[in-house]
Amino acid sequence: METLREYKTTDGEIGYQSEDLRESFAPGTERHTAFVQRIADNDPDLTFIPWVEPPDVYQQRRAVEYPPISDQLDVIWKQFNQMRLENQPLIQEADDMLGSILAVKAAHPKPS
């Protein structure tokens, strides 16, 4: 009896691994083609474990596509600064942090 696990490649294709994860059979290889056929034939000597995306994978996918944290924070602090300039109230902690950030920017201005 042989157990085979499905996995998803980085380009979204389905590959197969032995149960102990020592062997991988990537799409396009002869071994992969053979296992696909065995699965299709319902080979009684093969236990097939379909790939299931773990529930937290969406977090990993989002993380690599989000803009850098530094860019995100820059936009937020620019918004807070605009609010301050328009005399809109900020919570004290945000106002204090904005003061610190503006002091650093003043000490190290962006080159023209």
Secondary structure, DSSP 8 states (H G I E B T S, - for coil): -EEEEEEE-TTS-EEEEETTS--EE-TTSHHHHHHHHHHHTT-TTEEEE-----TTHHHHHHHHHS--HHHHHHHHHHHHHHHHHTT----HHHHHHHHHHHHHHHHS----
